Amino acid sequence: MKRKTYSYLAFVAISLSVTLTSCNRDEFGFSNTSISFTSEGGIKVIKVTSVYDWYIDWLGCTPEWIEVSANEKTGKGSITVKVKRNESTSKRNHTIFVSTLNSDDYLNKEITIEQAAGNGEYNNRNSRIIEGLTLKNFPLIDGSTSTDPLVRLVACKLFDFEYEWKKVNCSDSWNISTNLPVLFVNQYLKSSQTHDAFINLIDRNADLIFSARPQSPDEKAYADGAGVSLIEIPIALDALIFIANTNNPVQSLTHEQLQEIYATTINNWKEVGGNDLPIMPFIRNKNSGSQELMESLVLIEPVTDLPEDLNNELLISSMFPVFSRVQQEVGGLGFTIYYYKENMIRNIWGVKTLAINGIYPGKNTIANREYPFTAEVYIITRSDLDKSSMAYKVCEFMQTTEGKQIINESGYVIY
């Protein structure tokens, strides 16, 4: 086992040492990175995040920040996270941002990776379905978190690789585990979350994307500014659903009640038939897939003017922590994607799905659009995509009978 250790002394009395183990990767391409630090001068908490060419995985999600507390007596602390390098980029720097809990100042630490996880070659293979398609000319696909299993399954079916649903890193989330070459997955099957996937497509850093929503107004403006237009093709049905703590007796909310809750007109569960308990209406970050669906399907006005202290308490920046917060808060109310909850989270302890207008979200009520917040899932390309390209051929394949069978097998409702 090869280890490379990089040590730095921060300028505000934090010392950091980072150890990267570039072997023993799991089936999702993640390797362990141990981060230790010493806090001086009364600094007790640091925040760590990874950007650019690395992904951080912590308890099955991809958070914007990881908070780590130091020992009160020694000032020392450590955390182990899993990191995965995006092999589609040539960058060799892994940047860690560190800040104190009560400061907005960033301390930038660059760690040069001499031997990145995921190096190596793999044997090429021809697709039995799409003529001319191989592992090494596969289009670069990006997408939202909830569409990642579908993307993996499509690749497996096109090249006859085995797959199985499996828990990710022993967490509470599930994904499709495959025997596709790890380097191939890292090169061609990205999951940058919805907004970043759109930006990558517009910037030509992806050939096509899978998304649980159409482009947002911000993304449309960005595309217009870049002289790019997108083609959005619906291929499946999904839904925006609402979750609550299982100790909350409320089983259903109306569309109007949801609007009033998120307008802060209704503030207590007793106003909707529940216990005398304040409602904690969690929201997602702007341009996330869930938040954009929330604003287009549910709300009258976007959530834009929350007080800063309330915003900090209720704003959640990735999908899995929505479930964690609802688990912890009996008065919590969150929203997420039906496919993500049913296939990637499943029966998580302490969380239940609410009916809306008395209609419970399920495959039948989504298929017949009886459930009020049903939404389309799209495969999206640039309008100037070469019709002889492999990306165009994959896009066409997803609209065929065989492509629809894969969509159904992944757990989605066929469009």
C-alpha positions as CSV (number, residue, x, y, z in Angstrom):
1,M,0.0,0.0,0.0
2,K,1.4,3.4,-1.0
3,R,0.8,6.4,1.1
4,K,1.6,10.0,0.4
5,T,1.4,12.5,3.3
6,Y,1.3,16.2,2.8
7,S,1.6,18.6,5.8
8,Y,0.9,22.3,5.9
9,L,0.9,25.0,8.6
10,A,-2.1,27.3,8.3
11,F,-1.7,31.1,8.8
12,V,-4.4,31.3,11.5
13,A,-3.1,28.8,13.9
14,I,-4.5,25.7,12.3
15,S,-2.0,23.0,11.2
16,L,-3.2,20.4,8.7
17,S,-1.8,17.1,7.6
18,V,-3.6,15.1,4.9
19,T,-2.9,11.5,4.0
20,L,-4.2,10.1,0.8
21,T,-4.3,6.3,0.3
22,S,-4.5,5.8,-3.4
23,C,-5.4,2.1,-3.3
24,N,-8.2,-0.1,-1.8
25,R,-10.8,1.8,-3.8
26,D,-14.4,0.6,-3.3
27,E,-16.7,-0.3,-6.2
28,F,-17.8,3.4,-6.5
29,G,-14.2,4.5,-7.1
30,F,-13.7,6.1,-3.6
31,S,-10.5,6.0,-1.6
32,N,-10.0,7.0,2.0
33,T,-8.4,10.3,2.9
34,S,-7.5,11.0,6.5
35,I,-7.5,14.7,7.6
36,S,-6.0,15.6,10.9
37,F,-5.5,19.1,12.4
38,T,-4.4,20.9,15.5
39,S,-6.3,24.0,16.6
40,E,-4.7,26.8,18.6
41,G,-5.8,30.2,19.9
42,G,-9.2,29.0,20.9
43,I,-10.3,27.7,17.5
44,K,-12.4,24.6,18.2
45,V,-14.1,23.8,14.9
46,I,-12.9,23.7,11.3
47,K,-14.8,23.1,8.1
48,V,-13.4,21.0,5.3
49,T,-14.6,20.7,1.7
50,S,-13.2,19.4,-1.6
51,V,-13.6,20.9,-5.0
52,Y,-12.3,20.9,-8.6
53,D,-11.2,17.4,-9.5
54,W,-12.2,15.5,-6.4
55,Y,-15.5,14.5,-4.9
56,I,-16.0,14.0,-1.2
57,D,-18.4,11.3,0.1
58,W,-19.5,11.5,3.7
59,L,-22.2,9.2,5.0
60,G,-23.5,8.5,1.5
61,C,-24.0,12.2,0.5
62,T,-21.9,14.9,-1.0
63,P,-22.0,17.9,1.4
64,E,-20.8,21.4,0.7
65,W,-19.0,21.4,4.1
66,I,-17.9,18.9,6.7
67,E,-17.6,20.3,10.2
68,V,-15.0,18.7,12.6
69,S,-14.7,19.5,16.3
70,A,-11.3,19.6,18.0
71,N,-10.7,18.0,21.4
72,E,-11.4,20.7,24.0
73,K,-8.2,19.9,26.0
74,T,-5.7,19.1,23.2
75,G,-7.1,21.1,20.4
76,K,-6.5,18.1,18.1
77,G,-9.1,16.5,15.8
78,S,-9.3,14.3,12.7
79,I,-11.8,12.9,10.2
80,T,-11.7,10.3,7.5
81,V,-13.6,10.9,4.3
82,K,-13.8,9.2,1.0
83,V,-12.6,11.0,-2.1
84,K,-12.9,10.2,-5.8
85,R,-11.0,11.9,-8.5
86,N,-12.8,12.9,-11.7
87,E,-10.5,11.2,-14.2
88,S,-12.0,13.2,-17.1
89,T,-9.9,16.2,-16.1
90,S,-6.2,16.7,-16.5
91,K,-5.9,18.7,-13.2
92,R,-3.5,17.3,-10.7
93,N,-4.4,19.6,-7.7
94,H,-6.7,18.6,-4.9
95,T,-7.7,21.8,-3.0
96,I,-9.0,21.7,0.5
97,F,-10.7,24.8,1.9
98,V,-10.5,25.2,5.6
99,S,-12.2,27.9,7.8
100,T,-13.1,28.4,11.4
101,L,-16.8,27.9,12.3
102,N,-17.4,31.7,12.9
103,S,-15.4,33.0,10.0
104,D,-16.1,33.4,6.3
105,D,-12.5,33.7,5.4
106,Y,-11.1,30.7,3.4
107,L,-7.7,29.2,3.8
108,N,-6.8,27.6,0.6
109,K,-4.6,24.5,0.8
110,E,-3.4,22.9,-2.4
111,I,-2.2,19.3,-2.3
112,T,-0.5,18.0,-5.4
113,I,-1.4,14.4,-6.1
114,E,1.5,12.6,-7.7
115,Q,-0.3,9.4,-8.2
116,A,-4.1,9.9,-8.3
117,A,-6.5,7.2,-7.4
118,G,-8.0,5.5,-10.4
119,N,-4.9,5.4,-12.6
120,G,-4.6,2.4,-14.9
121,E,-5.9,1.0,-18.2
122,Y,-8.8,-1.1,-19.1
123,N,-9.7,-3.3,-22.1
124,N,-11.9,-1.8,-24.7
125,R,-15.3,-3.4,-25.5
126,N,-17.8,-3.0,-28.3
127,S,-21.5,-2.3,-27.6
128,R,-23.8,-5.1,-28.8
129,I,-26.6,-2.6,-29.3
130,I,-25.3,0.7,-30.8
131,E,-23.0,0.1,-33.8
132,G,-19.6,1.7,-33.4
133,L,-20.0,2.5,-29.7
134,T,-17.1,1.3,-27.5
135,L,-16.0,1.9,-23.9
136,K,-13.4,4.3,-25.2
137,N,-15.6,6.5,-27.4
138,F,-18.5,6.6,-25.0
139,P,-20.0,10.1,-24.6
140,L,-19.3,11.9,-21.4
141,I,-22.6,11.8,-19.4
142,D,-23.4,14.0,-16.4
143,G,-26.5,14.3,-14.4
144,S,-28.4,14.8,-11.2
145,T,-27.9,12.7,-8.1
146,S,-31.2,10.9,-8.5
147,T,-30.5,9.9,-12.2
148,D,-27.1,8.3,-11.4
149,P,-28.4,4.7,-11.1
150,L,-30.1,5.0,-14.5
151,V,-26.9,6.3,-16.1
152,R,-24.9,3.3,-14.6
153,L,-27.5,0.8,-15.8
154,V,-27.6,2.2,-19.3
155,A,-23.8,1.7,-19.6
156,C,-24.1,-1.9,-18.2
157,K,-26.8,-2.8,-20.7
158,L,-24.9,-1.3,-23.6
159,F,-21.8,-3.3,-22.9
160,D,-23.1,-6.4,-21.1
161,F,-21.7,-5.7,-17.6
162,E,-23.3,-7.1,-14.5
163,Y,-24.8,-4.9,-11.9
164,E,-26.6,-5.0,-8.5
165,W,-28.2,-2.5,-6.1
166,K,-25.9,-2.1,-3.2
167,K,-25.5,0.2,-0.2
168,V,-22.9,3.0,-0.8
169,N,-20.0,2.9,1.6
170,C,-22.1,1.2,4.3
171,S,-24.3,4.3,4.5
172,D,-28.1,4.6,4.4
173,S,-28.1,5.3,0.6
174,W,-28.2,2.8,-2.3
175,N,-26.9,2.9,-5.8
176,I,-26.2,0.5,-8.7
177,S,-22.9,-1.2,-8.2
178,T,-21.3,-2.5,-11.4
179,N,-18.2,-4.3,-12.6
180,L,-17.6,-1.6,-15.2
181,P,-14.0,-0.5,-15.2
182,V,-13.5,2.1,-12.4
183,L,-11.5,4.4,-14.8
184,F,-14.3,4.2,-17.4
185,V,-16.9,5.2,-14.7
186,N,-14.7,8.1,-13.5
187,Q,-14.1,9.3,-17.1
188,Y,-17.5,9.0,-18.6
189,L,-20.2,8.7,-16.0
190,K,-20.3,11.8,-13.9
191,S,-22.9,12.8,-11.3
192,S,-22.1,16.5,-10.6
193,Q,-25.7,17.3,-9.3
194,T,-28.3,19.0,-11.4
195,H,-27.1,22.6,-11.7
196,D,-23.4,21.7,-12.2
197,A,-24.4,19.1,-14.8
198,F,-26.3,21.8,-16.8
199,I,-23.3,24.1,-16.6
200,N,-21.0,21.3,-17.8
201,L,-23.3,20.6,-20.7
202,I,-23.4,24.3,-21.7
203,D,-19.6,24.6,-21.3
204,R,-19.1,21.5,-23.4
205,N,-17.6,19.6,-20.5
206,A,-20.4,17.0,-21.0
207,D,-22.0,15.5,-24.1
208,L,-25.4,14.9,-22.6
209,I,-27.0,14.9,-19.2
210,F,-29.9,13.2,-17.4
211,S,-31.9,15.5,-15.2
212,A,-35.0,15.3,-13.0
213,R,-36.0,18.8,-14.2
214,P,-35.7,21.1,-17.2
215,Q,-33.2,23.9,-17.2
216,S,-33.8,26.7,-14.6
217,P,-34.1,30.4,-15.6
218,D,-30.5,31.0,-14.4
219,E,-29.2,28.1,-16.5
220,K,-31.3,29.3,-19.5
221,A,-29.7,32.8,-19.1
222,Y,-26.2,31.2,-18.9
223,A,-26.8,29.1,-22.0
224,D,-28.1,32.2,-23.9
225,G,-25.0,34.1,-22.9
226,A,-22.8,31.3,-24.2
227,G,-24.8,31.1,-27.5
228,V,-26.0,27.6,-26.6
229,S,-29.5,26.1,-26.9
230,L,-30.5,22.9,-25.3
231,I,-32.9,20.1,-26.4
232,E,-34.8,18.5,-23.5
233,I,-36.4,15.1,-24.2
234,P,-38.7,13.6,-21.6
235,I,-37.9,9.9,-21.0
236,A,-39.4,9.1,-17.6
237,L,-41.7,10.3,-14.9
238,D,-40.8,11.2,-11.3
239,A,-42.3,13.4,-8.6
240,L,-41.5,15.9,-5.9
241,I,-42.6,14.4,-2.6
242,F,-42.7,15.7,1.0
243,I,-41.3,13.9,4.0
244,A,-42.0,14.2,7.8
245,N,-40.9,12.6,11.0
246,T,-42.7,9.4,11.8
247,N,-43.6,10.7,15.3
248,N,-45.6,13.5,13.6
249,P,-49.3,12.3,13.3
250,V,-50.0,14.3,10.2
251,Q,-50.4,12.0,7.2
252,S,-51.4,14.4,4.4
253,L,-51.2,18.1,3.5
254,T,-52.9,20.0,0.8
255,H,-51.2,22.0,-2.0
256,E,-52.6,25.2,-0.4
257,Q,-51.3,24.3,3.0
258,L,-47.8,23.7,1.6
259,Q,-47.9,27.1,0.0
260,E,-48.9,28.8,3.3
261,I,-46.2,26.8,5.3
262,Y,-43.4,27.9,3.0
263,A,-44.8,31.5,2.9
264,T,-44.6,31.3,6.8
265,T,-48.4,32.0,7.0
266,I,-48.8,28.6,8.7
267,N,-46.1,28.1,11.4
268,N,-47.5,25.3,13.7
269,W,-48.4,21.7,12.9
270,K,-51.6,22.1,15.0
271,E,-52.9,24.4,12.2
272,V,-52.9,21.4,9.8
273,G,-54.3,18.8,12.2
274,G,-51.1,17.9,14.0
275,N,-49.6,18.5,17.5
276,D,-48.8,21.9,19.0
277,L,-45.3,22.0,17.5
278,P,-43.5,24.6,15.3
279,I,-43.0,23.6,11.7
280,M,-39.4,23.5,10.4
281,P,-39.9,23.8,6.6
282,F,-36.5,22.8,5.2
283,I,-35.5,24.2,1.8
284,R,-32.8,23.3,-0.7
285,N,-30.2,25.6,-2.2
286,K,-31.1,27.7,-5.3
287,N,-30.8,25.9,-8.6
288,S,-30.7,22.4,-7.0
289,G,-33.0,20.0,-8.8
290,S,-35.4,19.7,-5.8
291,Q,-35.6,23.4,-5.1
292,E,-36.4,24.3,-8.7
293,L,-39.2,21.7,-8.8
294,M,-40.5,23.0,-5.5
295,E,-40.7,26.5,-7.0
296,S,-42.2,25.5,-10.3
297,L,-44.7,22.9,-9.0
298,V,-45.7,24.0,-5.5
299,L,-44.9,27.6,-4.6
300,I,-46.6,30.8,-5.8
301,E,-43.5,32.9,-5.0
302,P,-39.8,31.6,-4.8
303,V,-38.3,31.3,-1.3
304,T,-36.0,34.3,-1.5
305,D,-36.5,36.5,1.6
306,L,-35.9,34.2,4.6
307,P,-34.1,36.0,7.5
308,E,-30.4,35.1,7.6
309,D,-30.7,33.2,10.9
310,L,-33.7,31.2,9.7
311,N,-32.1,30.6,6.3
312,N,-29.0,29.2,7.9
313,E,-31.1,26.9,10.0
314,L,-33.4,25.6,7.3
315,L,-31.2,25.6,4.1
316,I,-29.8,22.2,3.2
317,S,-27.3,22.0,0.4
318,S,-27.5,18.3,-0.7
319,M,-30.1,15.5,-0.8
320,F,-29.3,13.0,1.9
321,P,-29.1,15.6,4.8
322,V,-32.8,16.4,4.2
323,F,-33.5,13.0,5.6
324,S,-31.1,13.4,8.5
325,R,-32.7,16.7,9.5
326,V,-36.2,15.3,9.4
327,Q,-35.1,12.3,11.4
328,Q,-33.7,14.6,14.1
329,E,-36.6,17.2,14.1
330,V,-40.1,16.0,15.0
331,G,-41.4,19.2,13.5
332,G,-39.4,19.0,10.4
333,L,-40.8,19.1,6.9
334,G,-38.7,18.4,3.9
335,F,-39.0,17.7,0.2
336,T,-37.1,15.4,-2.1
337,I,-37.4,13.3,-5.3
338,Y,-39.7,10.3,-5.4
339,Y,-37.1,8.1,-7.2
340,Y,-34.3,9.1,-4.9
341,K,-36.4,8.2,-1.8
342,E,-37.9,5.0,-3.0
343,N,-34.8,3.5,-4.7
344,M,-31.7,5.2,-3.2
345,I,-32.9,5.9,0.4
346,R,-35.7,3.3,0.7
347,N,-37.2,2.7,4.2
348,I,-35.0,4.9,6.3
349,W,-35.8,5.0,10.0
350,G,-37.8,7.9,11.4
351,V,-39.0,9.4,8.1
352,K,-42.3,8.9,6.3
353,T,-43.7,10.2,3.0
354,L,-46.8,12.5,3.1
355,A,-49.9,12.3,0.9
356,I,-50.7,15.5,-1.0
357,N,-54.4,16.4,-1.4
358,G,-55.1,12.9,0.0
359,I,-53.1,11.2,-2.8
360,Y,-50.0,9.2,-1.9
361,P,-47.1,9.2,-4.4
362,G,-46.6,5.8,-6.0
363,K,-45.8,4.4,-9.4
364,N,-49.5,4.2,-10.3
365,T,-50.4,7.7,-9.2
366,I,-47.3,9.1,-10.9
367,A,-47.9,7.1,-14.1
368,N,-51.5,8.5,-14.4
369,R,-50.4,11.9,-13.1
370,E,-53.0,11.7,-10.3
371,Y,-50.3,12.7,-7.8
372,P,-50.2,16.6,-8.1
373,F,-46.5,17.1,-8.2
374,T,-45.5,14.7,-11.0
375,A,-42.6,15.8,-13.1
376,E,-40.7,14.6,-16.2
377,V,-37.1,13.2,-16.2
378,Y,-35.1,14.4,-19.2
379,I,-32.2,13.4,-21.4
380,I,-30.7,16.7,-22.5
381,T,-28.3,17.6,-25.3
382,R,-27.1,20.8,-27.0
383,S,-29.0,21.6,-30.2
384,D,-25.8,21.6,-32.2
385,L,-24.9,18.0,-31.3
386,D,-23.5,16.1,-34.3
387,K,-26.1,13.5,-35.4
388,S,-23.3,11.1,-36.3
389,S,-21.8,11.3,-32.7
390,M,-22.1,8.6,-30.2
391,A,-23.8,11.0,-27.8
392,Y,-26.6,11.5,-30.4
393,K,-26.9,7.7,-30.9
394,V,-27.2,7.1,-27.1
395,C,-29.9,9.8,-26.9
396,E,-31.8,8.1,-29.7
397,F,-31.4,4.7,-28.1
398,M,-33.0,5.9,-24.9
399,Q,-36.2,6.6,-26.8
400,T,-36.5,3.1,-28.3
401,T,-38.4,0.2,-26.9
402,E,-35.2,-1.3,-25.5
403,G,-34.2,2.0,-24.0
404,K,-37.6,2.3,-22.3
405,Q,-37.1,-1.2,-20.9
406,I,-33.9,-0.1,-19.2
407,I,-35.7,3.0,-17.8
408,N,-38.3,0.7,-16.3
409,E,-35.7,-1.7,-15.0
410,S,-34.0,1.1,-13.2
411,G,-37.1,1.8,-11.2
412,Y,-38.4,4.8,-13.1
413,V,-41.9,5.2,-14.5
414,I,-41.7,5.2,-18.3
415,Y,-42.8,8.5,-19.9
